[in-house]
Amino acid sequence: MQIGQKGKIIIISSPSGGGKSSICRRLLQRNKKQGWRFSISYTTRPPRKNERDGREYYFVDRETFARMQKRGEFAESCVVHQHRYGTPRKFLDTTLRTGGVIILDVDVKGAFKLKTQYPTAALVFILPPGKAELRRRLKRRGTEDDKQLRIRRMRAEEEMKLFSRFEFVVVNKDLDVAVNEVDMIIRSLHCRKQNLDLEQIKRIIG
């Protein structure tokens, strides 16, 4: 980690239907006592069924979003399927300064933007086990009409090709296995060479 940074930023991304949201929920439930937190983004899209303001997203109108963007409150923002999304900066900065783990569930473009601002963040990409399963998951959600579904599917298949730009790739064939793998990735980040305690290493090697 860079000097003065104590916490871990975990950026989890996937194409639509990859399962990143389910993995994030499981990770947070499992590590609630360890104080792992979720970075809640702002969006201008309407809530889906069973979504609640302040839990999955902060739902705001376009005018409010634009004011926040102008004030520099977002670490990154983007337009996805005609709706705006923004990642609030303050929670990320606080985590790096005070310690802990903060998990972000963002789209692929947002992940790359965040990595440029927070180079010590870990980039984790979730892949579905195949295109057929991806299509089945998207259709099963039932949140889009046929036209929107085609757009999401085409975009998802293009995003799958970007896996090599991520540090870690997890294939989500079995949700329990995928959650375990991402959990292990997060717990092992302190073993990155750039994150090691150099004074401790010097004492070890003499």
Helices and strands as residue ranges (DSSP letters): E 8-13, H 20-30, G 32-34, E 37-38, E 41-43, E 57-59, H 62-70, E 74-80, E 83-88, H 89-98, E 101-105, H 108-117, E 122-127, H 131-141, H 146-160, G 163-165, E 168-171, H 175-187, G 189-191, G 193-195, H 198-205
